[in-house]
Amino acid sequence: MTDFLRADFLPPQPPPPMRAPGWRAKLFGDARATAITLALLVLAALVLPPAIRYLFIDAIWSAPDGAACRAPGAGACWAYIAAKSPFFFYGAYPPALYWRVNLTFALAAALIVWLLHPKIPRKGLALAGFFLGLPVVGFILLHGAPALGLSVVGTNLWGGALVSLIMALAGMAVALPGGVALALGRRSELPALRWLSIATIEFVRGAPLIAVLFMANVLLPLFLPPDWAPDRLLRPMAGIALFASAYMAEVVRGGLAAVPRGQGEAAAALGLSRWQSLKLIVLPQALGAVVPGIVNNFVALFKDTTLVAIVGLFDFLHAIDVARLDPVWAGPTIALTGYVFAALFYLTFCLAMSRYAGGLEKRLAAAKR
């Protein structure tokens, strides 16, 4: 039997080269791939030429009114979008004060870039600015402060993308910390806290967002004194934040369940307290494991802001729906152009969030190697 045993080991060999299959192998590697590729090519040939002709070639780019857009064979009426864009983005906000809206969202964009860019240091200062400073400064700029020389602009004049972005930013800012708090409360060893968290999550998740918005809009003022009744903008904002937090709690709970129990035990063995263990060991791993679910909730939340029109707020989609009733710009292609523009608006923001999440997943995966 020893004649069949190797006495000398073979020298180590280099690993085989990792070559990704070329585009031909991906598109036409087998019969199924070929059939899918050909079907998609046929679909693109049927859809893309009419869409390009409607959106670009036959489009009306400049016109004083909708007469040119109503002509036979006219394509998308981008002149309508240009004429109505202030209404779409600012609603009835006074045109002379647009700079206050622009400055508010410029500050928000700068803080978001600071928070999300991995190479910009001092994230703690950015967090404080986004969660504490921005709401105060943004409210002063948007609503006004006579003591600072800023005239008051009532929320009844706010509309369009201004309302949609405020709702989305407020909901996202509350959803993640609120979801983490509810998820930790659901796993708590204190029965009262655990059952309160469970009841909140299950009740909110069991009701449609429209019902939550109606409850926030109608019932919330009943629990407060008349002088403390929240503004018409704050009530649906609170409903959206609560709704998003409940859904985020289940995503975070899934991430917490994916972290091995030994991680917390090892942290305790090193002398870390329970909160230090959560902050430094458990939560970073849990949140990193559920990045797709978190971003999916953010995308859904951003699109769900269109439902605030049900309770009387003037969001971006509602502004486009109202603008098409203008007789100067009435016409079937004009209304369709407005809805195409709305789709591009929401697609841009949702695609940006998805792309950032994909890059974040790659960085987290590379850090684990």
Residue, then its C-alpha position, 0 to 999 in steps of 0.5 A: m500500500t505504501d507504493f501508492l502514497r506520495a513521499d514528496f509534496l508537489p511545489p505550490q502552484p499559482p492560483p488560476p487566473m480569475r477572468a470574468p466572462g466577456w460580453r459575448a459570453k454574457l449575452f450569447g453564452d447559451a440558448r437562454a442568454t441568447a433568447i433573453t438578449l434578442a427579446l430585450l433588443v426587440l423590445a428596445a427597438l420598439v420602445l426607444p425610437p418613439a420615446i426619443r422622437y417624442l422626448f427630443i426630436d419632436a419636442i417643443w423647447s421654447a414657446p410662450d404658451g401651449a399652442a405649439c404643444r397642441a399642434p398635430g405631431a408635437g412631442a414633449c412640451w418642455a417649454y411648459i416645464a420651463a414656464k411652470s418650474p418655479f411653481f413646481f419647485y417652490g409652490a406659492y412661496p414668494p419669488a423674492l424669497y426664493w433665496r431662503v429656500n435655495l440656501t436651506f437646501a444648499l446647507a442640507a446638501a453640503l451636510i449630506v455630502w459631508l456625512l456620506h463622503p468617506k474621506i471627509p473627517r469629523k463626522g460627529l460635527a456633521l451629525a450635530g449640524f444635520f440633526l441639530g443645527l439644520p432643523v433650527v436654521g432651516f426653520i428660521l430661513l423658511h418660516g422667517a424670524p422678524a427679530l432677524g429681519l426675515s419676514v414670516v412665510g406661512t406654511n400654507l404658501w409652501g409647496g412643490a418640491l420644497v414640501s416633498l424634500i422637507m418631508a423626505l429629509a425629516g422622515m429619513a432623519v428620524a427613521l434610522p435613529g427611531g428604528v434603532a431605538l424601537a428595534l433595541g426596545r423590542r429586544s430589551e429585557l424590560p417587559a414594559l419597554r419590550w411590549l411598548s415597542i412591539a405594540t408601536i411597531e405592529f400597530v403602525r406597520g398594520a395600518p396603511l400610511i394614509a391612515v397614519l397621516f389622517m390620524a396624525n392630522v386629525l387626532l394629534p391636535l386633540f391630545l395637545p392644548p389649543d395653543w400647542a397644536p402643531d402646524r399643518l406641516l408638522r402633523p403629517m411629518a410626524g406621521i411619516a416619521l413614525f411610519a418610517s421608524a416602525y418599518m426601519a425597526e424591523v430592518v434593524r432587528g434583522g441586522l441585530a439578529a445576524v450578529p453572532r451573540g459571541q460578539g457581545e459576549a467578547a465585548a463584555a469580556l473586554g470590559l465594555s459596557r452594554w452601551q459601548s458594546l452596542k455602539l462599537i461592536v454590535l450596531p456597526q455590524a448590524l447596520g452594515a449587514v442591512v444596508p440594502g434594506i435601509v436604502n430600500n426603506f428610504v427610497a420607499l419613504f421618498k416616494d410615499t411623500t406624495l401621499v401628503a396631498i391627501v391631508g391637504l399639503f401641496d407636494f411636488l406631484h400635486a403641483i404638477d397635477v394642478a398646473r396642468l389645469d391652466p387653460v393656457w397650457a392645457g393639452p394631452t401632450i403637455a400633461l404627459t410631459g409634466y408626469v414624465f418630468a415628475a418621474l424623472f425627478y423621483l427617479t433621479f433621487c432614488l437612483a442616487m440613493s441606490r448608487y450610493a448604497g451600492g458603493l457603500e456595500k462594496r466598501l464594507a465588503a472590502a473592509k471585511r477582507 
